Amino acid sequence: MAKYIVYVDMDHTLCDYDEGFGRHQLKHPELKYPQSEPGLYISLKPLPNAIESFEWLMKHPALDVYILTAPSIQNPHCYSEKRIWVEEHLGMEAVRRLIISPNKGLNKGHYLIDDCAIGKGQENFEGELIQYGFGRFKDWKSVISFFKEKLAGE
Ligand SMILES: [Mg+2]
């Protein structure tokens, strides 16, 4: 059976970047770009239901799921911090599925779950964009309902 390839973004989709950024800014008020200081990406909290939802997608036999995240290129620590975050919150199976890429439009696949529609190649993604946090995809519960409905009709 051919599987649907699904990509899942990290910042503002799996991870609560806003909460972490605010916390990091308080810690480093003197910095213009507090995100360039090590420790932000590793400390992000998962968004509500993000972990269970990712695990549901990853275990589904009809889906081939990857994490697709763009790096903060000014911050070399973010590459390793993202990798550690994935292991800590989602485990080694998810680490094997972690793709860090500045251009999401190069990836082949069917679905991209991402809070941004443009900026890191999302606009050139060949599949369908599920814009997390907007419209019918306002939260993880509605994203999972979409896939349950979609896959039930197969
Ligand atoms: Mg994002």
Backbone and ligand atoms as CSV (ligand in chain L), in Angstrom:
chain,resi,resn,atom,element,x,y,z
A,1,MET,N,N,0.850,-1.203,0.000
A,1,MET,CA,C,0.000,0.000,0.000
A,1,MET,C,C,0.887,1.256,0.000
A,2,ALA,N,N,0.587,2.145,-0.927
A,2,ALA,CA,C,1.325,3.414,-0.953
A,2,ALA,C,C,0.912,4.261,0.252
A,3,LYS,N,N,1.886,4.856,0.849
A,3,LYS,CA,C,1.596,5.665,2.037
A,3,LYS,C,C,1.571,7.142,1.679
A,4,TYR,N,N,0.823,7.887,2.463
A,4,TYR,CA,C,0.869,9.344,2.332
A,4,TYR,C,C,2.076,9.847,3.110
A,5,ILE,N,N,2.848,10.691,2.459
A,5,ILE,CA,C,3.989,11.295,3.145
A,5,ILE,C,C,3.523,12.602,3.782
A,6,VAL,N,N,3.762,12.696,5.094
A,6,VAL,CA,C,3.307,13.863,5.857
A,6,VAL,C,C,4.512,14.500,6.551
A,7,TYR,N,N,4.657,15.809,6.416
A,7,TYR,CA,C,5.707,16.552,7.109
A,7,TYR,C,C,5.084,17.414,8.194
A,8,VAL,N,N,5.789,17.498,9.318
A,8,VAL,CA,C,5.292,18.292,10.439
A,8,VAL,C,C,6.377,19.296,10.850
A,9,ASP,N,N,6.000,20.550,10.891
A,9,ASP,CA,C,6.894,21.640,11.297
A,9,ASP,C,C,7.112,21.599,12.827
A,10,MET,N,N,8.149,22.265,13.304
A,10,MET,CA,C,8.379,22.324,14.751
A,10,MET,C,C,7.881,23.632,15.385
A,11,ASP,N,N,8.532,24.774,15.069
A,11,ASP,CA,C,8.203,26.031,15.771
A,11,ASP,C,C,6.790,26.505,15.457
A,12,HIS,N,N,6.017,26.753,16.484
A,12,HIS,CA,C,4.610,27.179,16.403
A,12,HIS,C,C,3.684,26.072,15.903
A,13,THR,N,N,4.206,24.840,15.761
A,13,THR,CA,C,3.356,23.730,15.297
A,13,THR,C,C,3.451,22.576,16.306
A,14,LEU,N,N,4.666,22.071,16.531
A,14,LEU,CA,C,4.866,21.108,17.624
A,14,LEU,C,C,5.286,21.844,18.900
A,15,CYS,N,N,6.085,22.906,18.737
A,15,CYS,CA,C,6.695,23.584,19.890
A,15,CYS,C,C,6.071,24.954,20.127
A,16,ASP,N,N,5.947,25.313,21.389
A,16,ASP,CA,C,5.406,26.625,21.759
A,16,ASP,C,C,6.540,27.653,21.740
A,17,TYR,N,N,6.820,28.162,20.547
A,17,TYR,CA,C,7.936,29.097,20.379
A,17,TYR,C,C,7.682,30.409,21.115
A,18,ASP,N,N,6.449,30.917,21.068
A,18,ASP,CA,C,6.148,32.217,21.689
A,18,ASP,C,C,6.423,32.199,23.187
A,19,GLU,N,N,5.960,31.154,23.844
A,19,GLU,CA,C,6.171,31.052,25.300
A,19,GLU,C,C,7.669,30.982,25.600
A,20,GLY,N,N,8.385,30.176,24.832
A,20,GLY,CA,C,9.827,30.010,25.047
A,20,GLY,C,C,10.596,31.287,24.757
A,21,PHE,N,N,10.196,31.968,23.690
A,21,PHE,CA,C,10.881,33.210,23.317
A,21,PHE,C,C,10.717,34.258,24.421
A,22,GLY,N,N,9.487,34.382,24.946
A,22,GLY,CA,C,9.207,35.336,26.024
A,22,GLY,C,C,10.051,35.047,27.252
A,23,ARG,N,N,10.143,33.762,27.580
A,23,ARG,CA,C,10.923,33.333,28.746
A,23,ARG,C,C,12.409,33.630,28.527
A,24,HIS,N,N,12.893,33.353,27.328
A,24,HIS,CA,C,14.308,33.546,26.992
A,24,HIS,C,C,14.664,35.038,26.951
A,25,GLN,N,N,13.699,35.852,26.511
A,25,GLN,CA,C,13.907,37.293,26.437
A,25,GLN,C,C,14.077,37.887,27.839
A,26,LEU,N,N,13.286,37.378,28.798
A,26,LEU,CA,C,13.405,37.838,30.181
A,26,LEU,C,C,14.773,37.490,30.753
A,27,LYS,N,N,15.304,36.339,30.326
A,27,LYS,CA,C,16.612,35.871,30.795
A,27,LYS,C,C,17.751,36.692,30.189
A,28,HIS,N,N,17.546,37.177,28.960
A,28,HIS,CA,C,18.594,37.911,28.237
A,28,HIS,C,C,18.046,39.223,27.697
A,29,PRO,N,N,17.623,40.128,28.597
A,29,PRO,CA,C,16.978,41.376,28.135
A,29,PRO,C,C,17.925,42.284,27.337
A,30,GLU,N,N,19.231,42.078,27.495
A,30,GLU,CA,C,20.211,42.945,26.832
A,30,GLU,C,C,20.398,42.578,25.357
A,31,LEU,N,N,19.909,41.418,24.964
A,31,LEU,CA,C,20.163,40.956,23.587
A,31,LEU,C,C,19.042,41.339,22.630
A,32,LYS,N,N,19.439,41.760,21.442
A,32,LYS,CA,C,18.453,42.094,20.411
A,32,LYS,C,C,17.811,40.808,19.870
A,33,TYR,N,N,18.618,39.775,19.756
A,33,TYR,CA,C,18.109,38.496,19.247
A,33,TYR,C,C,18.346,37.414,20.309
A,34,PRO,N,N,17.502,37.375,21.321
A,34,PRO,CA,C,17.744,36.398,22.401
A,34,PRO,C,C,17.745,34.957,21.901
A,35,GLN,N,N,17.117,34.721,20.759
A,35,GLN,CA,C,17.097,33.348,20.221
A,35,GLN,C,C,18.475,32.873,19.769
A,36,SER,N,N,19.423,33.860,19.611
A,36,SER,CA,C,20.770,33.454,19.190
A,36,SER,C,C,21.581,32.905,20.365
A,37,GLU,N,N,21.073,33.090,21.573
A,37,GLU,CA,C,21.732,32.573,22.772
A,37,GLU,C,C,21.331,31.099,22.939
A,38,PRO,N,N,22.318,30.201,23.221
A,38,PRO,CA,C,21.947,28.788,23.375
A,38,PRO,C,C,20.876,28.595,24.445
A,39,GLY,N,N,20.065,27.571,24.267
A,39,GLY,CA,C,19.123,27.190,25.315
A,39,GLY,C,C,17.666,27.453,25.000
A,40,LEU,N,N,17.388,28.228,23.945
A,40,LEU,CA,C,15.981,28.492,23.635
A,40,LEU,C,C,15.301,27.259,23.045
A,41,TYR,N,N,15.857,26.739,21.968
A,41,TYR,CA,C,15.155,25.671,21.235
A,41,TYR,C,C,14.977,24.412,22.079
A,42,ILE,N,N,15.962,24.127,22.891
A,42,ILE,CA,C,15.895,22.912,23.707
A,42,ILE,C,C,14.845,23.041,24.817
A,43,SER,N,N,14.537,24.299,25.194
A,43,SER,CA,C,13.630,24.501,26.335
A,43,SER,C,C,12.174,24.704,25.927
A,44,LEU,N,N,11.887,24.653,24.637
A,44,LEU,CA,C,10.508,24.913,24.204
A,44,LEU,C,C,9.566,23.837,24.727
A,45,LYS,N,N,8.350,24.291,25.074
A,45,LYS,CA,C,7.352,23.320,25.539
A,45,LYS,C,C,6.529,22.846,24.351
A,46,PRO,N,N,6.065,21.617,24.411
A,46,PRO,CA,C,5.196,21.170,23.316
A,46,PRO,C,C,3.856,21.915,23.371
A,47,LEU,N,N,3.273,22.188,22.224
A,47,LEU,CA,C,1.938,22.788,22.181
A,47,LEU,C,C,0.904,21.746,22.626
A,48,PRO,N,N,-0.277,22.192,23.078
A,48,PRO,CA,C,-1.280,21.230,23.564
A,48,PRO,C,C,-1.595,20.136,22.538
A,49,ASN,N,N,-1.543,18.900,22.991
A,49,ASN,CA,C,-1.849,17.696,22.193
A,49,ASN,C,C,-0.867,17.429,21.044
A,50,ALA,N,N,0.219,18.202,20.968
A,50,ALA,CA,C,1.157,18.022,19.851
A,50,ALA,C,C,1.847,16.651,19.910
A,51,ILE,N,N,2.243,16.234,21.100
A,51,ILE,CA,C,3.000,14.987,21.225
A,51,ILE,C,C,2.119,13.779,20.877
A,52,GLU,N,N,0.938,13.714,21.484
A,52,GLU,CA,C,0.034,12.596,21.205
A,52,GLU,C,C,-0.355,12.569,19.738
A,53,SER,N,N,-0.549,13.752,19.172
A,53,SER,CA,C,-0.973,13.826,17.775
A,53,SER,C,C,0.139,13.357,16.839
A,54,PHE,N,N,1.372,13.789,17.118
A,54,PHE,CA,C,2.487,13.345,16.280
A,54,PHE,C,C,2.640,11.829,16.383
A,55,GLU,N,N,2.510,11.303,17.596
A,55,GLU,CA,C,2.645,9.852,17.771
A,55,GLU,C,C,1.543,9.107,17.037
A,56,TRP,N,N,0.343,9.656,17.051
A,56,TRP,CA,C,-0.775,9.033,16.321
A,56,TRP,C,C,-0.451,8.984,14.828
A,57,LEU,N,N,0.016,10.105,14.299
A,57,LEU,CA,C,0.356,10.174,12.866
A,57,LEU,C,C,1.483,9.189,12.545
A,58,MET,N,N,2.521,9.185,13.398
A,58,MET,CA,C,3.706,8.357,13.135
A,58,MET,C,C,3.361,6.860,13.164
A,59,LYS,N,N,2.412,6.475,14.018
A,59,LYS,CA,C,2.071,5.042,14.142
A,59,LYS,C,C,1.048,4.598,13.114
A,60,HIS,N,N,0.434,5.540,12.415
A,60,HIS,CA,C,-0.627,5.145,11.479
A,60,HIS,C,C,-0.030,4.399,10.280
A,61,PRO,N,N,-0.556,3.200,9.973
A,61,PRO,CA,C,0.049,2.404,8.888
A,61,PRO,C,C,-0.061,3.024,7.497
A,62,ALA,N,N,-0.966,3.972,7.317
A,62,ALA,CA,C,-1.133,4.581,5.985
A,62,ALA,C,C,-0.296,5.852,5.816
A,63,LEU,N,N,0.448,6.207,6.880
A,63,LEU,CA,C,1.197,7.472,6.824
A,63,LEU,C,C,2.700,7.244,7.015
A,64,ASP,N,N,3.470,8.050,6.316
A,64,ASP,CA,C,4.918,8.064,6.458
A,64,ASP,C,C,5.260,9.489,6.915
A,65,VAL,N,N,5.584,9.639,8.191
A,65,VAL,CA,C,5.623,10.964,8.803
A,65,VAL,C,C,7.060,11.409,9.095
A,66,TYR,N,N,7.345,12.663,8.800
A,66,TYR,CA,C,8.650,13.263,9.062
A,66,TYR,C,C,8.473,14.607,9.745
A,67,ILE,N,N,9.473,15.000,10.500
A,67,ILE,CA,C,9.514,16.366,11.019
A,67,ILE,C,C,10.326,17.173,10.009
A,68,LEU,N,N,9.783,18.305,9.608
A,68,LEU,CA,C,10.488,19.153,8.630
A,68,LEU,C,C,10.559,20.557,9.213
A,69,THR,N,N,11.753,20.932,9.642
A,69,THR,CA,C,11.916,22.215,10.333
A,69,THR,C,C,13.037,23.017,9.690
A,70,ALA,N,N,12.827,24.312,9.578
A,70,ALA,CA,C,13.882,25.175,9.044
A,70,ALA,C,C,14.763,25.642,10.197
A,71,PRO,N,N,16.076,25.728,9.969
A,71,PRO,CA,C,16.961,26.164,11.050
A,71,PRO,C,C,16.972,27.678,11.195
A,72,SER,N,N,17.342,28.137,12.382
A,72,SER,CA,C,17.671,29.536,12.576
A,72,SER,C,C,19.154,29.621,12.224
A,73,ILE,N,N,19.469,30.068,11.018
A,73,ILE,CA,C,20.848,29.903,10.518
A,73,ILE,C,C,21.883,30.753,11.258
A,74,GLN,N,N,21.416,31.791,11.967
A,74,GLN,CA,C,22.353,32.609,12.758
A,74,GLN,C,C,22.718,31.925,14.068
A,75,ASN,N,N,22.007,30.854,14.370
A,75,ASN,CA,C,22.164,30.206,15.662
A,75,ASN,C,C,22.586,28.762,15.468
A,76,PRO,N,N,23.893,28.476,15.451
A,76,PRO,CA,C,24.344,27.109,15.177
A,76,PRO,C,C,23.855,26.098,16.209
A,77,HIS,N,N,23.547,26.568,17.434
A,77,HIS,CA,C,23.084,25.651,18.480
A,77,HIS,C,C,21.724,25.060,18.151
A,78,CYS,N,N,20.941,25.773,17.356
A,78,CYS,CA,C,19.567,25.317,17.123
A,78,CYS,C,C,19.545,23.957,16.444
A,79,TYR,N,N,20.573,23.650,15.638
A,79,TYR,CA,C,20.580,22.361,14.932
A,79,TYR,C,C,20.616,21.203,15.929
A,80,SER,N,N,21.521,21.304,16.889
A,80,SER,CA,C,21.598,20.205,17.862
A,80,SER,C,C,20.464,20.278,18.878
A,81,GLU,N,N,20.031,21.498,19.225
A,81,GLU,CA,C,18.942,21.609,20.203
A,81,GLU,C,C,17.635,21.028,19.643
A,82,LYS,N,N,17.388,21.227,18.375
A,82,LYS,CA,C,16.179,20.653,17.767
A,82,LYS,C,C,16.244,19.120,17.805
A,83,ARG,N,N,17.413,18.594,17.496
A,83,ARG,CA,C,17.617,17.137,17.514
A,83,ARG,C,C,17.396,16.566,18.925
A,84,ILE,N,N,17.912,17.267,19.933
A,84,ILE,CA,C,17.746,16.803,21.323
A,84,ILE,C,C,16.280,16.923,21.740
A,85,TRP,N,N,15.636,18.018,21.342
A,85,TRP,CA,C,14.206,18.216,21.674
A,85,TRP,C,C,13.375,17.048,21.141
A,86,VAL,N,N,13.638,16.680,19.925
A,86,VAL,CA,C,12.860,15.595,19.306
A,86,VAL,C,C,13.083,14.291,20.068
A,87,GLU,N,N,14.314,14.001,20.436
A,87,GLU,CA,C,14.568,12.767,21.189
A,87,GLU,C,C,13.863,12.813,22.548
A,88,GLU,N,N,13.974,13.948,23.237
A,88,GLU,CA,C,13.384,14.049,24.586
A,88,GLU,C,C,11.864,13.955,24.575
A,89,HIS,N,N,11.235,14.545,23.565
A,89,HIS,CA,C,9.769,14.606,23.572
A,89,HIS,C,C,9.105,13.525,22.733
A,90,LEU,N,N,9.803,13.040,21.716
A,90,LEU,CA,C,9.147,12.111,20.777
A,90,LEU,C,C,9.901,10.794,20.595
A,91,GLY,N,N,11.143,10.727,21.061
A,91,GLY,CA,C,11.880,9.473,21.019
A,91,GLY,C,C,12.707,9.283,19.758
A,92,MET,N,N,13.471,8.184,19.753
A,92,MET,CA,C,14.442,7.953,18.678
A,92,MET,C,C,13.785,7.678,17.322
A,93,GLU,N,N,12.606,7.088,17.343
A,93,GLU,CA,C,11.936,6.845,16.055
A,93,GLU,C,C,11.691,8.183,15.351
A,94,ALA,N,N,11.334,9.198,16.106
A,94,ALA,CA,C,11.113,10.524,15.518
A,94,ALA,C,C,12.432,11.181,15.104
A,95,VAL,N,N,13.511,10.913,15.848
A,95,VAL,CA,C,14.824,11.458,15.467
A,95,VAL,C,C,15.216,10.945,14.080
A,96,ARG,N,N,14.899,9.678,13.807
A,96,ARG,CA,C,15.193,9.113,12.478
A,96,ARG,C,C,14.392,9.808,11.384
A,97,ARG,N,N,13.378,10.531,11.799
A,97,ARG,CA,C,12.484,11.188,10.840
A,97,ARG,C,C,12.623,12.712,10.868
A,98,LEU,N,N,13.720,13.181,11.425
A,98,LEU,CA,C,13.935,14.632,11.545
A,98,LEU,C,C,14.709,15.165,10.341
A,99,ILE,N,N,14.111,16.125,9.657
A,99,ILE,CA,C,14.764,16.778,8.518
A,99,ILE,C,C,14.890,18.265,8.856
A,100,ILE,N,N,16.120,18.776,8.867
A,100,ILE,CA,C,16.347,20.209,9.085
A,100,ILE,C,C,16.737,20.801,7.736
A,101,SER,N,N,15.875,21.646,7.199
A,101,SER,CA,C,16.091,22.156,5.843
A,101,SER,C,C,15.642,23.606,5.735
A,102,PRO,N,N,16.440,24.437,5.041
A,102,PRO,CA,C,16.018,25.827,4.867
A,102,PRO,C,C,14.994,26.000,3.748
A,103,ASN,N,N,14.716,24.918,2.993
A,103,ASN,CA,C,13.795,25.034,1.853
A,103,ASN,C,C,12.824,23.858,1.825
A,104,LYS,N,N,11.655,24.052,2.408
A,104,LYS,CA,C,10.670,22.975,2.525
A,104,LYS,C,C,10.034,22.617,1.184
A,105,GLY,N,N,10.243,23.475,0.200
A,105,GLY,CA,C,9.676,23.213,-1.126
A,105,GLY,C,C,10.389,22.092,-1.866
A,106,LEU,N,N,11.558,21.674,-1.389
A,106,LEU,CA,C,12.304,20.617,-2.075
A,106,LEU,C,C,11.832,19.222,-1.692
A,107,ASN,N,N,11.066,19.120,-0.621
A,107,ASN,CA,C,10.629,17.808,-0.155
A,107,ASN,C,C,9.425,17.308,-0.932
A,108,LYS,N,N,9.489,16.021,-1.286
A,108,LYS,CA,C,8.366,15.402,-1.996
A,108,LYS,C,C,7.376,14.868,-0.973
A,109,GLY,N,N,6.093,15.011,-1.254
A,109,GLY,CA,C,5.138,14.451,-0.310
A,109,GLY,C,C,3.739,14.966,-0.528
A,110,HIS,N,N,2.854,14.514,0.357
A,110,HIS,CA,C,1.422,14.801,0.190
A,110,HIS,C,C,0.912,15.917,1.092
A,111,TYR,N,N,1.408,15.970,2.342
A,111,TYR,CA,C,0.902,16.969,3.287
A,111,TYR,C,C,2.052,17.619,4.050
A,112,LEU,N,N,1.875,18.917,4.274
A,112,LEU,CA,C,2.808,19.649,5.127
A,112,LEU,C,C,1.978,20.364,6.187
A,113,ILE,N,N,2.204,19.999,7.449
A,113,ILE,CA,C,1.507,20.647,8.564
A,113,ILE,C,C,2.446,21.723,9.100
A,114,ASP,N,N,2.083,22.976,8.890
A,114,ASP,CA,C,3.004,24.080,9.170
A,114,ASP,C,C,2.179,25.322,9.487
A,115,ASP,N,N,2.643,26.111,10.460
A,115,ASP,CA,C,1.897,27.340,10.768
A,115,ASP,C,C,2.116,28.421,9.712
A,116,CYS,N,N,3.204,28.311,8.934
A,116,CYS,CA,C,3.496,29.329,7.910
A,116,CYS,C,C,3.210,28.796,6.517
A,117,ALA,N,N,2.587,29.641,5.705
A,117,ALA,CA,C,2.274,29.247,4.332
A,117,ALA,C,C,3.388,29.649,3.368
A,118,ILE,N,N,4.227,30.578,3.796
A,118,ILE,CA,C,5.331,31.050,2.945
A,118,ILE,C,C,6.563,31.315,3.802
A,119,GLY,N,N,7.684,31.513,3.124
A,119,GLY,CA,C,8.888,31.985,3.829
A,119,GLY,C,C,10.039,31.005,3.830
A,120,LYS,N,N,9.720,29.708,3.976
A,120,LYS,CA,C,10.786,28.692,3.991
A,120,LYS,C,C,10.497,27.631,2.927
A,121,GLY,N,N,9.953,28.073,1.821
A,121,GLY,CA,C,9.670,27.149,0.717
A,121,GLY,C,C,8.313,26.483,0.802
A,122,GLN,N,N,7.536,26.776,1.846
A,122,GLN,CA,C,6.201,26.165,1.969
A,122,GLN,C,C,5.361,26.451,0.725
A,123,GLU,N,N,5.541,27.656,0.156
A,123,GLU,CA,C,4.754,28.062,-1.007
A,123,GLU,C,C,5.036,27.194,-2.228
A,124,ASN,N,N,6.178,26.486,-2.234
A,124,ASN,CA,C,6.510,25.614,-3.373
A,124,ASN,C,C,6.320,24.135,-3.068
A,125,PHE,N,N,5.790,23.826,-1.897
A,125,PHE,CA,C,5.579,22.418,-1.550
A,125,PHE,C,C,4.536,21.829,-2.505
A,126,GLU,N,N,4.846,20.657,-3.053
A,126,GLU,CA,C,3.988,20.085,-4.099
A,126,GLU,C,C,2.669,19.532,-3.556
A,127,GLY,N,N,2.620,19.216,-2.281
A,127,GLY,CA,C,1.408,18.638,-1.704
A,127,GLY,C,C,0.492,19.702,-1.124
A,128,GLU,N,N,-0.360,19.243,-0.193
A,128,GLU,CA,C,-1.347,20.141,0.411
A,128,GLU,C,C,-0.794,20.721,1.719
A,129,LEU,N,N,-0.954,22.029,1.874
A,129,LEU,CA,C,-0.535,22.654,3.129
A,129,LEU,C,C,-1.689,22.612,4.123
A,130,ILE,N,N,-1.405,22.072,5.289
A,130,ILE,CA,C,-2.356,22.126,6.398
A,130,ILE,C,C,-1.821,23.211,7.310
A,131,GLN,N,N,-2.419,24.387,7.234
A,131,GLN,CA,C,-1.847,25.521,7.977
A,131,GLN,C,C,-2.299,25.467,9.433
A,132,TYR,N,N,-1.394,24.962,10.250
A,132,TYR,CA,C,-1.687,24.774,11.668
A,132,TYR,C,C,-1.982,26.118,12.344
A,133,GLY,N,N,-3.068,26.132,13.141
A,133,GLY,CA,C,-3.403,27.331,13.900
A,133,GLY,C,C,-4.375,28.249,13.191
A,134,PHE,N,N,-4.785,27.860,11.971
A,134,PHE,CA,C,-5.667,28.724,11.184
A,134,PHE,C,C,-6.900,27.952,10.720
A,135,GLY,N,N,-8.014,28.685,10.617
A,135,GLY,CA,C,-9.234,28.151,10.010
A,135,GLY,C,C,-9.631,26.806,10.585
A,136,ARG,N,N,-9.853,25.832,9.708
A,136,ARG,CA,C,-10.313,24.525,10.181
A,136,ARG,C,C,-9.212,23.730,10.893
A,137,PHE,N,N,-7.975,24.207,10.848
A,137,PHE,CA,C,-6.869,23.511,11.519
A,137,PHE,C,C,-6.359,24.312,12.717
A,138,LYS,N,N,-7.285,24.818,13.505
A,138,LYS,CA,C,-6.937,25.735,14.598
A,138,LYS,C,C,-6.115,25.074,15.710
A,139,ASP,N,N,-6.239,23.746,15.856
A,139,ASP,CA,C,-5.461,23.061,16.894
A,139,ASP,C,C,-5.183,21.625,16.435
A,140,TRP,N,N,-4.453,20.879,17.277
A,140,TRP,CA,C,-4.067,19.523,16.887
A,140,TRP,C,C,-5.271,18.589,16.785
A,141,LYS,N,N,-6.282,18.834,17.618
A,141,LYS,CA,C,-7.460,17.961,17.559
A,141,LYS,C,C,-8.111,18.047,16.188
A,142,SER,N,N,-8.185,19.257,15.633
A,142,SER,CA,C,-8.820,19.392,14.322
A,142,SER,C,C,-7.933,18.825,13.206
A,143,VAL,N,N,-6.626,18.872,13.377
A,143,VAL,CA,C,-5.736,18.267,12.376
A,143,VAL,C,C,-5.931,16.746,12.366
A,144,ILE,N,N,-5.986,16.153,13.555
A,144,ILE,CA,C,-6.156,14.694,13.634
A,144,ILE,C,C,-7.535,14.286,13.106
A,145,SER,N,N,-8.560,15.087,13.384
A,145,SER,CA,C,-9.891,14.783,12.838
A,145,SER,C,C,-9.863,14.763,11.316
A,146,PHE,N,N,-9.121,15.699,10.723
A,146,PHE,CA,C,-8.978,15.741,9.271
A,146,PHE,C,C,-8.397,14.429,8.754
A,147,PHE,N,N,-7.324,13.949,9.388
A,147,PHE,CA,C,-6.690,12.711,8.917
A,147,PHE,C,C,-7.575,11.490,9.178
A,148,LYS,N,N,-8.291,11.478,10.290
A,148,LYS,CA,C,-9.186,10.339,10.575
A,148,LYS,C,C,-10.257,10.246,9.506
A,149,GLU,N,N,-10.812,11.397,9.156
A,149,GLU,CA,C,-11.856,11.452,8.133
A,149,GLU,C,C,-11.293,11.027,6.772
A,150,LYS,N,N,-10.167,11.572,6.443
A,150,LYS,CA,C,-9.502,11.299,5.158
A,150,LYS,C,C,-9.195,9.807,5.032
A,151,LEU,N,N,-8.638,9.216,6.088
A,151,LEU,CA,C,-8.159,7.838,6.000
A,151,LEU,C,C,-9.313,6.832,6.142
A,152,ALA,N,N,-10.406,7.257,6.767
A,152,ALA,CA,C,-11.561,6.365,6.893
A,152,ALA,C,C,-12.215,6.135,5.542
A,153,GLY,N,N,-12.111,7.114,4.668
A,153,GLY,CA,C,-12.737,7.003,3.356
A,153,GLY,C,C,-11.882,6.275,2.331
A,154,GLU,N,N,-10.718,5.774,2.725
A,154,GLU,CA,C,-9.808,5.127,1.765
A,154,GLU,C,C,-10.236,3.709,1.465
L,1,MG,MG,MG,6.702,27.128,12.195
